Amino acid sequence: MTFEEARAQFPVLERFAYLNAGSNGPLPQAAVDAARARLERDLAEGRSGMAWVEEIREMRERIRDGIAAVLGTTAELVALTDSTTRGCQIVLAGLGLGAEDEIVTTDEEHFGLTGPLHASGARVVVAEANEEALLAAVTPRTRLIALSHVLWLDGHVLPLAEIKRATGLPLLVDGAQSVGAIPVEASVADWYTVSGQKWLCGPETTGALYVGELERLRPQIQSSAASARTDAGRLALVHLAPAMVAGLLAAVEDLPDWGIERAASLVARCRESLLAAGVEVRTEAGQGTLISFRVPGDPAAAVKAAEKRQIVIRSLPDGWLRASIGWWNDEADIARLVGFAREAR
């Protein structure tokens, strides 16, 4: 599939420079068609019977295969969830940590991870978001390292393999800003969460969890899958709507082989162009697909002004702006963003 053919799958790109996959990726036509077809089938033929059950089961196994391929692993190590947050909750509940235990994390994590951490009952130790600070925060009481692969505030990529190697501790990774955006080998972690609606461009309330350490988890909530499976699928505590699974499957099956390489090239071009335009950029070169930059004035007002020019970005809690660069974007999208930022500064 050529870039032009792949980009044409996203109708929103005909109007907008869509640069917010870090929140929600653009929906491809194929995903919407698949979800609609699933609902139409259920409307006409009902949602029961052995044929229906077998169709749903086969579709779930196909999406586990598809997500496993993106993660560089196998389907038996993948459980379906409805979000990265749910994946974090499953792991933390299963570990059964107490007040005497410590979890080390960074000061740049999203609430999707920090919320479950603070609800775990363990003491949460917050370190600066770099390898040296993380390692210095580890004590004999540390039972878990929990962090993002790509930090949501600035796109910085944390060195997971080095952190795991240096500590030897269990590692839980929030993959919300990495899966589908940068190369991922989930096996570097013990547990790695996946968001379906961001860089994979699937519907909302879809996601997954890579489970490298299954036996270490003792789920506090059981599901029907627990008694029916012996692999990671037994941690699938939520029943995903078949239409949403169908949409995610269509999106994942259409991911181009060249997507991640193209996205990296576009990010580098966008960063260099913003800097050349005199815009303040805090994202370093060679990181993820998020670019954090700043223009004068109120960030929320800047987002609204950008939207009036059909440019979709977001503001961050610390006053910066963020653009998410995906493989589906083109050079014209980058030029529109840079032009807006240049005029706003």
Secondary structure, DSSP 8 states (H G I E B T S, - for coil): --HHHHHTT-GGGGT-EE--TTT-----HHHHHHHHHHHHHHHHH-S-SHHHHHHHHHHHHHHHHHHHHHHTS-GGGEEEES-HHHHHHHHHHHHT--TT-EEEEETT--HHHHHHHHHSSSEEEEE-SSHHHHHHH--TTEEEEEEESB-TTT--B--HHHHHHHH---EEEE-TTTBTTB---GGGSSEEEEESSSTT---SS-EEEEES--TT---SS--HHHHH-SSGGGG--S---HHHHHHHHHHHHT--TTHHHHHHHHHHHHHHHHHHTT-EE-S-TT--SEEEEE-SS-HHHHHHHHHHTTEE-EE-TTS-EEEE--TT--HHHHHHHHHHHHHH-
